[in-house]
């Protein structure tokens, strides 16, 4: 009776979980000597056949074959015009994204990425843009943007906070700058303090002092006259002398 009942139950099972329960019941009955070894072996063979049939009928739901995620594949990012992306990349790299001592460690594309990150940090205190957005603004590819940020993190210039979520799409990472030199550069608006010291480099403007006796110096308070004014004064002095001479001659006997 038990053998016939279990056989009907195995043939009527529709899920693998039901077959597992029936298999557990069969071997418990065998341990209690309710069924013989031959009957238990026969039921196990029927159960194995039924399990194979159910597995073949199961269709995959959710993740297609050959993929490891439920999310759609990422589209390949390409610039509409490569020349425009190259120009944007070079312009951002030459705009002074960080102090020269730090900028010498990175390439042109990496400097363009760090310029975008620095602008976001200066504006919002941290950069929460997705990697694709950073790459598009800098005119580079996604891999180069990721590599530039990771390289700056390895040099101790910034930190990366990952915001992962299990079972759903993760949020963009948060990038924060921790380099004091870079932060001071951003506060000054990308200007270095070196121009203030350029006046002390190279030739100096000398201001020689007068070594004469200050007591003998006569300060001329009258305005200086030009050549025409001096000539006019000379004519007037000559006329005065002539008039004075003429008057004195007439006065003589």
Secondary structure per residue as TSV (DSSP state, phi and psi in degrees):
chain	resnum	aa	ss	phi	psi
A	1	X	-	360.0	-45.5
A	2	X	H	-64.3	-38.7
A	3	X	H	-64.1	-43.5
A	4	X	H	-68.4	-39.5
A	5	X	H	-64.6	-43.4
A	6	X	H	-69.0	-32.9
A	7	X	H	-66.3	-42.4
A	8	X	H	-65.2	-37.5
A	9	X	H	-66.4	-37.6
A	10	X	H	-67.0	-42.6
A	11	X	H	-68.4	-26.2
A	12	X	H	-91.9	-4.0
A	13	X	-	-67.7	144.0
A	14	X	-	-118.9	-12.3
A	15	X	S	-129.7	161.2
A	16	X	H	-69.5	-29.8
A	17	X	H	-65.7	-38.7
A	18	X	H	-65.0	-39.2
A	19	X	H	-66.0	-36.2
A	20	X	H	-64.4	-39.8
A	21	X	H	-65.5	-41.0
A	22	X	H	-65.7	-38.0
A	23	X	H	-65.1	-40.8
A	24	X	H	-63.2	-39.2
A	25	X	H	-67.1	-39.4
A	26	X	H	-61.5	-47.0
A	27	X	H	-75.5	-25.3
A	28	X	H	-68.5	-39.7
A	29	X	H	-66.5	-35.1
A	30	X	H	-67.1	-37.5
A	31	X	H	-67.4	-31.0
A	32	X	T	-86.3	5.2
A	33	X	T	61.8	31.0
A	34	X	S	-78.8	-31.7
A	35	X	S	-123.4	155.0
A	36	X	-	-82.3	174.1
A	37	X	H	-64.8	-41.0
A	38	X	H	-64.7	-42.0
A	39	X	H	-66.4	-41.3
A	40	X	H	-64.3	-39.6
A	41	X	H	-66.5	-39.5
A	42	X	H	-64.4	-42.6
A	43	X	H	-64.6	-37.0
A	44	X	H	-64.3	-38.7
A	45	X	H	-66.9	-41.4
A	46	X	H	-63.9	-40.6
A	47	X	H	-64.5	-40.2
A	48	X	H	-64.8	-40.4
A	49	X	H	-63.6	-43.1
A	50	X	H	-65.2	-38.1
A	51	X	H	-64.1	-39.7
A	52	X	H	-65.1	-38.9
A	53	X	H	-65.9	-40.1
A	54	X	H	-67.3	-39.9
A	55	X	H	-64.3	-36.5
A	56	X	H	-68.6	-29.8
A	57	X	H	-82.6	-13.8
A	58	X	-	-75.9	130.3
A	59	X	-	-106.5	143.0
A	60	X	-	-70.1	135.8
A	61	X	-	-122.2	131.4
A	62	X	S	100.5	-89.9
A	63	X	S	-82.8	120.1
A	64	X	-	-67.1	164.4
A	65	X	T	-66.4	138.2
A	66	X	T	87.1	2.3
A	67	X	-	-122.4	153.8
A	68	X	S	-116.0	8.2
A	69	X	-	-144.4	154.2
A	70	X	S	-82.0	-19.5
A	71	X	S	-75.9	149.8
A	72	X	-	-64.5	152.8
A	73	X	-	-63.9	145.6
A	74	X	-	-72.6	133.9
A	75	X	-	-72.7	143.7
A	76	X	-	-70.2	125.1
A	77	X	-	-85.9	124.8
A	78	X	-	-135.7	140.7
A	79	X	-	-73.9	139.6
A	80	X	S	-57.9	-41.5
A	81	X	-	-132.1	119.6
A	82	X	H	-65.3	-36.9
A	83	X	H	-63.5	-37.5
A	84	X	H	-67.2	-40.0
A	85	X	H	-65.2	-39.9
A	86	X	H	-65.4	-41.9
A	87	X	H	-63.4	-42.9
A	88	X	H	-63.5	-41.6
A	89	X	H	-61.6	-45.8
A	90	X	H	-68.5	-37.1
A	91	X	H	-65.0	-42.2
A	92	X	H	-68.0	-37.6
A	93	X	H	-68.3	-31.3
A	94	X	T	-89.7	0.2
A	95	X	T	-86.8	5.4
A	96	X	-	75.7	61.4
A	97	X	-	-72.1	-21.2
A	98	X	S	-156.2	169.8
A	99	X	-	-57.5	148.6
A	100	X	H	-57.4	-35.6
A	101	X	H	-63.2	-31.8
A	102	X	H	-86.5	-36.1
A	103	X	H	-67.1	-22.5
A	104	X	T	-68.2	-11.7
A	105	X	T	-85.6	-11.6
A	106	X	S	-120.7	159.6
A	107	X	-	-85.8	180.0
A	108	X	H	-63.8	-46.4
A	109	X	H	-63.9	-39.9
A	110	X	H	-66.6	-38.0
A	111	X	H	-64.8	-36.6
A	112	X	H	-63.8	-40.0
A	113	X	H	-64.7	-45.4
A	114	X	H	-68.2	-25.5
A	115	X	H	-65.3	-43.0
A	116	X	H	-64.1	-42.9
A	117	X	H	-63.6	-43.4
A	118	X	H	-63.6	-38.5
A	119	X	H	-64.2	-40.6
A	120	X	H	-67.0	-38.3
A	121	X	H	-67.4	-40.9
A	122	X	H	-66.4	-29.0
A	123	X	H	-88.7	-40.9
A	124	X	H	-119.2	-4.8
A	125	X	S	89.5	-17.1
A	126	X	S	-160.6	159.9
A	127	X	B	-107.9	113.0
A	128	X	-	-112.4	20.4
A	129	X	-	-75.1	146.8
A	130	X	-	-64.6	159.8
A	131	X	H	-63.0	-37.0
A	132	X	H	-63.1	-40.0
A	133	X	H	-66.8	-41.2
A	134	X	H	-62.7	-43.7
A	135	X	H	-65.0	-39.3
A	136	X	H	-66.4	-41.2
A	137	X	H	-67.6	-34.8
A	138	X	H	-84.3	-11.7
A	139	X	T	75.8	31.4
A	140	X	S	-128.0	178.4
A	141	X	-	-87.0	170.4
A	142	X	H	-65.4	-41.9
A	143	X	H	-63.4	-41.2
A	144	X	H	-65.9	-38.2
A	145	X	H	-64.2	-44.2
A	146	X	H	-62.0	-43.0
A	147	X	H	-65.2	-38.4
A	148	X	H	-65.0	-42.2
A	149	X	H	-68.3	-41.0
A	150	X	H	-66.3	-36.5
A	151	X	H	-66.4	-42.2
A	152	X	H	-64.8	-34.8
A	153	X	H	-66.6	-39.3
A	154	X	H	-66.2	-29.2
A	155	X	T	-81.8	-0.6
A	156	X	T	77.7	24.1
A	157	X	S	-91.2	-26.6
A	158	X	E	-151.6	169.4
A	159	X	E	-122.6	153.4
A	160	X	E	-122.9	121.2
A	161	X	E	-103.7	114.2
A	162	X	E	-85.6	137.7
A	163	X	E	-121.8	78.8
A	164	X	-	-87.0	149.0
A	165	X	-	-133.4	127.4
A	166	X	T	-79.4	128.9
A	167	X	T	86.0	-2.8
A	168	X	S	-150.1	173.3
A	169	X	-	-66.5	135.4
A	170	X	-	-78.4	156.1
A	171	X	E	-81.1	158.3
A	172	X	E	-61.8	149.3
A	173	X	E	-68.8	153.6
A	174	X	E	-105.7	122.8
A	175	X	E	-107.3	129.5
A	176	X	E	-127.3	137.8
A	177	X	E	-87.0	131.8
A	178	X	-	-118.2	-4.9
A	179	X	-	-73.7	122.5
A	180	X	H	-64.8	-40.6
A	181	X	H	-63.0	-42.0
A	182	X	H	-67.9	-41.3
A	183	X	H	-64.3	-41.0
A	184	X	H	-63.9	-37.0
A	185	X	H	-62.1	-41.4
A	186	X	H	-69.4	-36.7
A	187	X	H	-65.5	-35.0
A	188	X	T	-80.4	1.0
A	189	X	T	77.0	29.7
A	190	X	S	79.8	21.3
A	191	X	-	-112.2	139.3
A	192	X	-	-90.6	156.9
A	193	X	G	-81.9	-2.0
A	194	X	G	-65.3	-37.3
A	195	X	G	-56.2	-27.3
A	196	X	G	-69.3	-20.4
A	197	X	G	-99.1	-2.2
A	198	X	G	-67.3	-25.0
A	199	X	G	-67.5	-21.1
A	200	X	G	-93.9	5.5
A	201	X	S	-109.2	132.6
A	202	X	S	90.2	-146.2
A	203	X	-	-75.2	144.1
A	204	X	-	-105.8	148.3
A	205	X	-	-82.8	116.1
A	206	X	-	-90.4	145.0
A	207	X	-	-125.1	87.5
A	208	X	-	-67.8	146.5
A	209	X	-	-98.9	155.7
A	210	X	-	-79.4	120.2
A	211	X	-	-88.7	1.3
A	212	X	S	-72.3	175.8
A	213	X	-	-74.8	122.8
A	214	X	G	-67.8	-22.0
A	215	X	G	-73.5	-25.2
A	216	X	G	-87.7	-7.1
A	217	X	-	-73.7	129.7
A	218	X	-	-108.7	125.4
A	219	X	-	-89.3	121.9
A	220	X	-	-89.2	108.0
A	221	X	-	-90.4	-11.6
A	222	X	S	-78.9	144.1
A	223	X	-	-68.3	143.8
A	224	X	-	-75.5	145.0
A	225	X	-	-112.6	155.2
A	226	X	-	-83.0	-169.9
A	227	X	H	-66.2	-41.1
A	228	X	H	-67.8	-39.1
A	229	X	H	-65.3	-39.7
A	230	X	H	-65.9	-38.8
A	231	X	H	-64.8	-39.1
A	232	X	H	-63.5	-41.1
A	233	X	H	-63.9	-37.4
A	234	X	H	-65.9	-40.0
A	235	X	H	-64.7	-43.3
A	236	X	H	-64.6	-35.8
A	237	X	H	-68.9	-36.1
A	238	X	H	-66.4	-42.6
A	239	X	H	-63.5	-37.6
A	240	X	H	-64.9	-40.5
A	241	X	H	-66.0	-38.6
A	242	X	H	-67.2	-43.5
A	243	X	H	-64.1	-40.5
A	244	X	H	-64.7	-37.6
A	245	X	H	-68.3	-39.8
A	246	X	H	-66.5	-41.4
A	247	X	H	-64.5	-38.3
A	248	X	H	-69.5	-33.8
A	249	X	H	-67.8	-39.0
A	250	X	H	-70.3	-25.7
A	251	X	H	-76.5	-16.0
A	252	X	-	-78.4	148.4
A	253	X	-	-74.1	360.0
